[in-house]
Amino acid sequence: MIQKTIRQYLILTGLTKFGVGFISATYVTFLISKGLNLFEVNLVNFVFFTTMFIYEIPTGAFADVFGRKASFVVSCFLLGSSMFIYGASGSFWGFVLAEAIGAIGATFSSGAFQSWFVDKLNHYGYEGDRTHLFAKEQQVAQGSGIFGAVIGAAIADYSMLLPWIIGGAILLVTGVAASIWMKEEYFVRQEFSFRAGMESMKNITQASIHYGIRNKVIRFILVIGAVQYVAIQAPNMQWQPFFKQFLKSQLGLGILFAAMISGLMIGAALAPGLLKKIKDEKKSLIITQILIGLGIAGSVVWNVFP
């Protein structure tokens, strides 16, 4: 059962990233093709992160109360639906609606899917090293994202709409597969009561906030994560129109995105070994941030494609 659980986890991970990957390389250029400028594109993305900020803890509490499986399945259907709405929309407010739904879907799976995997392994008494399992998860996720991005970008050269439709359909299929495959034999379901569920979610939310504030490590992770997001969000939203000046097709963006994701795959493979050699997580984090900063700056300072 342990191997079956690992296999199911990796397949569901791959399907999710494959579906999302269809629009990863053409997301901004799609919005621009619909008449939005870069400021409006960033406003749409602002809605995504604002919604995530608001719903992150409540949806996490939902997983604790109603189960990780329910949370992940809801996530798949919300993400798939948001992609359909994106494809059908042609206005700023339509994209805002789709982005908000997608953000809520993302928070439903944030942590819940990985927690299901860990709980499942614990339930079956798995005692092996889990570092390589999560490294393999990253490789599967990034590899699936590469295939999805390249295929989606190639399709976008013929129709900017199709990647959203196909990606959304894949996410709905993932939700159906998860509802069949994912089991929680260890999970004790509470008798359904909306009032009791909301009260429990409120208590868990309050406990989570207090724990985050008081715990030094959690507080540090939250701060460093927030600072990094502030630093990378502008390049994240502008790399597609920036590199489009050097490329003649959407497929070119897909190949470029695949190259970037390949870097992540290599990093995922090398990270465990490098961390053992450095033997200092803080130093590793500092080196990582410096390399990211140099990479972003170097991309635009020379302003030539190579």
N, C-alpha and C positions, 0 to 999 in steps of 0.2 A: 504493500500500500504506500510505502514511503516513496518508492520510485514512481509510482503512478501519480502521486501528489505532485512531485517535482515536475514530471512531464506535463501535467495539466497546467501547472503554474506557468511554465515556460511557454506553452502554446497560447494561453490566454494573454500573457504579456506580449507575445509576438503579434497576435491578432490586433490587440489594442493599438500598438505602436504602428502597425502596418496601415490601419485605417486612418489614424491621425496623420501619418506620414504623407498621405495623398495631397494634402494642402500645405504642407510645411514649407515647401520651396516657392510657392506661388501665392501665399496668403496676402501679402502686402500688395503685390502687383494686381491681384484680383480686385481688391478694394479700390485701387487707383483706377483700374479699368471701368469701375462703376461710377467714377466721377469724384471720388473723395481725394482731398489733398493730404499731405503727410500729417498736418495737424489733426485733421479729422480721423485719420487712420490711428493716430496715437490716442485720441479721445476714446475710440472704440476699444482699444487695448486697455486704456485706463479703467473702463467699465469692467473689463474682465478681472483685473487684479483687485479692484475695489469690492466687487462681488465676492471674490475668493476670500478677501480679508474678513468680510462680514459673516460669511457662511462656514468658514473653516472649522471653527470649534463646534457649532451646532450640528453640522453634518457628521463630525467625528463622534459626537455624543450619540447620534442616531445609530451609528455602527455599534457602539458599546451596548445600546439598549436593544436593538432589533437584529443585530448580527452583521458580521462582515460580509457575508454572502449577499444579503439584501442590499447593503450599501453599494457593493460593486456592481450588481445587476442594475440598480437604479442609475448609477453613474454611466454605464454603457448606453442605456436608452436615452438619457438626457444629452450625452455628447453626440450620439447619432442624430437625434432630433435637431440639435443646434446646427449641425452641418446641413441638414435638409433645409432649415429655415434660412441659413446663409445663402444657399444656392438659389432659393426662391426669392430672396430679397433684392431690392435695387435701390434702397434708400439708406441714409445714415441711421435712422431710427430702427429700421428692420435689422441692420447689422448689430446695433446695440442690444436689441432683444435676443438675437441669436447668441451674442457674446455672453450675456448674462446667464442664459440657460446653460451654455457650455461651461461657464465658470462654476456654477452650482454642481454640475455633473462632475467636474474635476475634483471638487472638494469631497464629494461622496466617495471617491476612490482613494483620495489622499490618505495614505497610511492604512486604510482598511484592508486592501488587497494583500499587502505585505504582512499585515498582522494575521490575516487568515492563514497565510502560508506558514508563518512561524508557529501559530497555535496548532496547526495541523501536524507539523513535524513534532512538536512537543507531545501531542496526543498519542502519537505512534512511537514515542520514545527515541526519537532520532538524537544521537549523541555525536555525530560527525562534525567536521569543521564547516561552518555555514558561510565563511568568507568566499569560498570558491563558488558556492551556489549563487550568491548575490552578484559576484563578478560575471558568472555565466548569464544571469538575468540581464545585466547591463549589455552584454554582447548580443544577446537575442533581441533586446529592445532596440539597440542602435542598428543592428543588421536589418531588422524588419523595417525600421524607419527609413533606411537607405533605399530599400526596394520600393517602398511606398512612395517616397519622394520622387525618385527617378521616373517611375511609372506615371504618377500623378502629373509631373511636369511635362512629360511627353504628351499625355492626353490634353493638357492645358493648351498646347500649341494648336489643337483643333477645336477645343471648347473649354473655356474657363469654368464652366458650370459643372462638367462631368466629374472632376476630382472630388467635389463636395458631395455629389450624389453617391458615388461609389464608396468613398470613405465613410459616409454616414451608414450605408448599407452594411459595410463590414463591421462597424461598431454594434449595430443591432444584432447581427449574427453572433458576435462575441457575447452580448448580453444573454442571448438564448443558450449558447453553449455553457456559460457560467451558471445559469439557473439549473442546468442539468448536471453538470460535473461537480460543482462546489458543494461539499457536505460539511456540516458542523455538528457531528455527533456529540461533541463535548459541550455544545452551547445549550444552556437552559433558557428556553424562551419564556418570557413573562406572559401572563394572561393579558391580552390586548386591552388597554385602557388609554384613551387619548390623554386624559388628564394625568394619569399616573406616568405615562410615557414622557409628557412634556415636563413634569416635575423632576423626573429622573434625569432628563436631558439638561435641565436647568442646573441641577446639583453637580453633574459631571462637568458642565461648562465652567461653573464657578471654581470647582476644584482644579481644573486644568489651568485656568488663569492664575490662580494663587500659586500653583506649583511652578509655573513658568517664571513668575516674578521672583519667587524665593530661591529657585535653584540656579546657582551660578553658571553651570555648564549650559543649561537650557537657555538662560538669558544671553549668554555669549553667542550661541548659535543663532538666536533670533536677531541679534544686533548685526552680526557679520553677514547674515543672509540678507537683511534689509539693505545694508550698505552696498552689497554686491549687486542686488537688483537695481538700485538707483544707478549704479555705474554702467550696467550692461543693457538696460532697456532701450536706450536710444539706438545704439548699434544693432540691437536685436530687431528693431522695427525698420531700420533704414538700410540694412545690408542688401536687400533685394533690389531696390531702385538704384543704389550706388553701383553694384556690380553689373546691373542690366546695361550700363553704358558700354561695357566691354563684350557683352554677349548678344547674340542675334536671336536667341529663342528662349522659351520657357524651359526647354530641356537643358539648356546650359546652366540655368539656375539649379535645376535638379541635380546635375552632376556636381556642381560646386557644393551644394548642400551635402551630397553624399561624401565628398572629400572631407568636409568638416566633421561629419558624423563618424567617419573612419578614424579621425583623430581621437574622438571620444572612445571608440572601441579599443584602440591601441592603449589609451590611458587606463581603461578599465582592466585590461590584461596586465599592464605593468604596475598598477597602483599597489596591489598587496605586497609584491616583492620590494618595491622601492620604499614603502613604508617600513618594512622590516629592516632595511639597510639604514635609513635615516634615524629610525628609533625615536622620533620626536614628532608627534602629530601637529603641534603648534608650528614647528619649523616647516613641515610639509605644507601646511595651509598657507603660510607666508609665501613660500616659493611658488605655489600654485597661483596665488593672486597676482604676483609680479609677472609671471609668464602670460597670464590672461591679459593684463594691462598692456604689455609690450606687443602682444599679438594684435589687439584692437588698434593701438596707435599706429603700428607698422602698416596695417592695411590701408590707411588713408594718407599717411605722411608722404609716401612715394607716389601714390595715385597711378600706379601702373598695374596691370592685371597680375603678372607673375609675383 
